[in-house]
Amino acid sequence: MEVARRKAELVKAEIRQDLEACDNYSAKHGSFVEMVRDHYRQIDDE
């Protein structure tokens, strides 16, 4: 049980780190969803 608990803690820490990286990217570059919308909006305007 102890091994499983430690593994779960490591996975949770990794997920938190990844989510923080995604948030930082979005804060700097904008959201991925908005980038995709802008891309397709430009294609539709051509």
C-alpha atoms as a printed R data frame, in Angstrom:
   type eleno elety resid chain resno       x      y       z
1  ATOM     1    CA   MET     A     1   0.000  0.000   0.000
2  ATOM     2    CA   GLU     A     2   2.838  2.405   0.786
3  ATOM     3    CA   VAL     A     3   4.329  2.015  -2.690
4  ATOM     4    CA   ALA     A     4   0.973  2.729  -4.322
5  ATOM     5    CA   ARG     A     5   0.467  5.815  -2.146
6  ATOM     6    CA   ARG     A     6   3.909  7.179  -3.030
7  ATOM     7    CA   LYS     A     7   3.351  6.501  -6.719
8  ATOM     8    CA   ALA     A     8   0.009  8.323  -6.564
9  ATOM     9    CA   GLU     A     9   1.684 11.304  -4.893
10 ATOM    10    CA   LEU     A    10   4.338 11.406  -7.626
11 ATOM    11    CA   VAL     A    11   1.735 11.253 -10.369
12 ATOM    12    CA   LYS     A    12  -0.279 14.055  -8.751
13 ATOM    13    CA   ALA     A    13   2.853 16.202  -8.466
14 ATOM    14    CA   GLU     A    14   3.663 15.604 -12.133
15 ATOM    15    CA   ILE     A    15   0.121 16.519 -13.154
16 ATOM    16    CA   ARG     A    16   0.274 19.732 -11.098
17 ATOM    17    CA   GLN     A    17   3.585 20.612 -12.754
18 ATOM    18    CA   ASP     A    18   2.193 19.951 -16.235
19 ATOM    19    CA   LEU     A    19  -0.927 22.008 -15.565
20 ATOM    20    CA   GLU     A    20   1.204 24.886 -14.293
21 ATOM    21    CA   ALA     A    21   3.292 24.716 -17.490
22 ATOM    22    CA   CYS     A    22   0.102 24.818 -19.581
23 ATOM    23    CA   ASP     A    23  -1.178 27.801 -17.613
24 ATOM    24    CA   ASN     A    24   2.132 29.621 -18.076
25 ATOM    25    CA   TYR     A    25   2.093 28.931 -21.815
26 ATOM    26    CA   SER     A    26  -1.476 30.198 -22.107
27 ATOM    27    CA   ALA     A    27  -0.646 33.328 -20.145
28 ATOM    28    CA   LYS     A    28   2.267 34.068 -22.460
29 ATOM    29    CA   HIS     A    29   0.855 32.971 -25.840
30 ATOM    30    CA   GLY     A    30  -2.912 32.856 -25.405
31 ATOM    31    CA   SER     A    31  -5.082 29.798 -25.239
32 ATOM    32    CA   PHE     A    32  -4.688 26.992 -27.748
33 ATOM    33    CA   VAL     A    33  -8.413 27.119 -28.485
34 ATOM    34    CA   GLU     A    34  -8.193 30.800 -29.423
35 ATOM    35    CA   MET     A    35  -5.178 30.134 -31.652
36 ATOM    36    CA   VAL     A    36  -7.132 27.431 -33.502
37 ATOM    37    CA   ARG     A    37 -10.186 29.704 -33.853
38 ATOM    38    CA   ASP     A    38  -8.022 32.519 -35.229
39 ATOM    39    CA   HIS     A    39  -6.356 30.144 -37.656
40 ATOM    40    CA   TYR     A    40  -9.628 28.887 -39.080
41 ATOM    41    CA   ARG     A    41 -11.111 32.363 -39.098
42 ATOM    42    CA   GLN     A    42  -8.207 33.482 -41.308
43 ATOM    43    CA   ILE     A    43  -8.758 30.544 -43.659
44 ATOM    44    CA   ASP     A    44 -12.460 31.372 -43.929
45 ATOM    45    CA   ASP     A    45 -11.624 34.992 -44.754
46 ATOM    46    CA   GLU     A    46  -9.423 34.003 -47.726
